[in-house]
Amino acid sequence: MRACGGVAAEEEILVALVDRGKEAIRYLEDRGGVSLRAWPAVGGTIDYRPWHPGWKPGARTLDAGKFALADLGEWAPRLRTGAQSAWLMDKLDYYAQRMHLLPPNPNAPRRTRLAGEGVGEYLSSGSALAGQLLRECLNRGVQVFTETPARELIVADGRVAGVRAERSGRRLAVGARHGVLIASGGFSGSEELKRMWLTRPLLFTCEIDACSGDGQLMGMAVGARVGNFDAWWMPQTYSAASSSEPTNIGGTREDRSLPHTMIFNQHGKRFVNEAQNYYDICEAFGTKQDGPKNLPAWLLFDEQGRSRYLMLAGKVPAEPVDWYTAADSIPELASKIGVDSSALVTTVEQFNRYAREGHDPDFHRGESHWDVAWGDPENKPNPSLGTIEVPPFHAIPIFPGALATRGGLQVNSRAQVRAALTGDPIPGLYAAGNCSTGHVATAYVGAGATIGAAMTFGYIAARTVAAEVTSEAAVAGD
Ligand SMILES: Cc1cc2nc3c(=O)[nH]c(=O)nc-3n(C[C@H](O)[C@H](O)[C@H](O)COP(=O)(O)OP(=O)(O)OC[C@H]3O[C@@H](n4cnc5c(N)ncnc54)[C@H](O)[C@@H]3O)c2cc1C
């Protein structure tokens, strides 16, 4: 984590994540109604930057598994779900059996629902985790308000003592005896905050609109220090499964690592190792100041890729759509999308030479353990490199996107929000998750980098409050 975070990572945060993370998981499993499964080192469950010291070929990932929506009773419809929420198969099987390498077959098992399909009886992944946590809150009699956005923190006697919220157009004050934990997510619901706080263009995010920076702004209004504004980057493409918008269904992770794929820019040039992890690859699109230099960009694959891999075949729409272009030659493809034809021909020819040699001297694709783990082991000489030479050729725009934005309220290792001027904790104010700095800055260290950090700091905040309440009680002789 230190190597990934570099100088931007705060030592005390890294130590808290490592030391308290496992404590948080144990607590949630023993007393929080959460059940998690550890994945063995299989398939692509590998550290995202395997060139750093201490990397592991997997066995760090926890998964919430399968959750029955019915367990939530009348609360079931209120849990927010999406296409990836549905449990259609064990995710571990998907990775262990390298199902992203399956050939096209209409009867092949699917891991996600198609657009328009209901979520079904069982949830997986983050939705299963959220379901388990909500079930436990309800079991314990926690009062959960929905459709009640907090608008302002209440400060009394120099201490955060509650929030003012809004419900059905009416103001509502909620008092907090021991403190307020802000966990309101990122800020991609606010164009203004994205413009000010991000250095790169963010064209698509999976974050919900309600995440519009409220928590960061409410904290700033009571004097909080802020920093580490960024996003959990992940490029997006369109896909036939959800043809009307860029989507992370199926992701642009496994597909970019498959042989017979390449990414190029408006100059017809490659600009990045296509197979690298989804966070780092977004750097290559450029910053706002650059223009950005590598947009628009396209994911290119040929008929070899489409006929060998279900994942690529799933990107090709059955009906004509404006985001997808196919052509029988590279010059024809280039002219259809307005890219310099001779430049693209030269790039593809060079890429094909590299694929035949199994070596990419320009961007080192197929060299790291990550690239190889997500490639096709049957593909020789390099699991990640395959020629693009069999028509038709398929081109789909690719965008710098993100799972969510992040950064804001600066926390210490006790999840207390620091004051802007002194750096001291603001009494009664805590933060966790994407609205805070409680994660490894500047890097996606591995699967769960966002949820794991959010859960750890949520747990730390509760522990800090509990410790304070206990010591106050001891002083008062209770
Ligand atoms: C499809 C998908 C796959 C993902 N996969 C992974 C993964 O494998 N591993 C991983 O670590 N991360 C993953 N992520 C990212 C991860 O889900 C988020 O980063 C994480 O949920 C952030 O947690 P959070 O608690 O900070 O914020 P959120 O989960 O965004 O929750 C913030 C909540 O605050 C609420 N809110 C906002 N403003 C207010 C207000 N004013 N008052 C009251 N409430 C407010 C919002 O409605 C929201 O419910 C994935 C995301 C998606 C969409």
The ligand as a Gaussian input file, in Angstrom:
#p B3LYP/6-31G(d) Opt

LIG

0 1
 C      -21.207000      -1.567000     -10.275000
 C      -20.221000      -1.155000      -9.227000
 C      -19.214000      -2.037000      -8.858000
 C      -18.317000      -1.679000      -7.853000
 N      -17.371000      -2.577000      -7.463000
 C      -16.578000      -2.294000      -6.418000
 C      -15.676000      -3.273000      -5.900000
 O      -15.611000      -4.400000      -6.386000
 N      -14.900000      -2.938000      -4.841000
 C      -14.965000      -1.711000      -4.270000
 O      -14.259000      -1.464000      -3.288000
 N      -15.797000      -0.746000      -4.748000
 C      -16.605000      -1.017000      -5.785000
 N      -17.469000      -0.061000      -6.261000
 C      -17.423000       1.300000      -5.674000
 C      -18.125000       1.351000      -4.336000
 O      -19.429000       0.813000      -4.454000
 C      -18.205000       2.790000      -3.789000
 O      -16.964000       3.414000      -3.881000
 C      -18.660000       2.735000      -2.336000
 O      -19.990000       2.260000      -2.252000
 C      -18.599000       4.100000      -1.673000
 O      -19.127000       3.991000      -0.400000
 P      -19.580000       5.288000       0.400000
 O      -20.252000       4.768000       1.638000
 O      -18.463000       6.227000       0.559000
 O      -20.632000       6.034000      -0.512000
 P      -21.932000       5.509000      -1.250000
 O      -22.007000       4.018000      -1.273000
 O      -21.978000       6.250000      -2.533000
 O      -23.100000       5.992000      -0.278000
 C      -23.347000       7.341000      -0.042000
 C      -24.784000       7.480000       0.408000
 O      -24.996000       8.795000       0.937000
 C      -26.242000       9.248000       0.492000
 N      -26.251000      10.722000       0.536000
 C      -25.651000      11.600000      -0.289000
 N      -25.895000      12.868000       0.110000
 C      -26.634000      12.779000       1.236000
 C      -27.208000      13.730000       2.119000
 N      -27.064000      15.044000       1.937000
 N      -27.927000      13.286000       3.180000
 C      -28.099000      11.956000       3.404000
 N      -27.589000      10.996000       2.584000
 C      -26.863000      11.416000       1.519000
 C      -26.422000       8.666000      -0.899000
 O      -27.784000       8.607000      -1.246000
 C      -25.795000       7.290000      -0.714000
 O      -26.775000       6.363000      -0.300000
 C      -18.402000      -0.395000      -7.251000
 C      -19.412000       0.498000      -7.642000
 C      -20.313000       0.121000      -8.619000
 C      -21.412000       1.088000      -8.993000

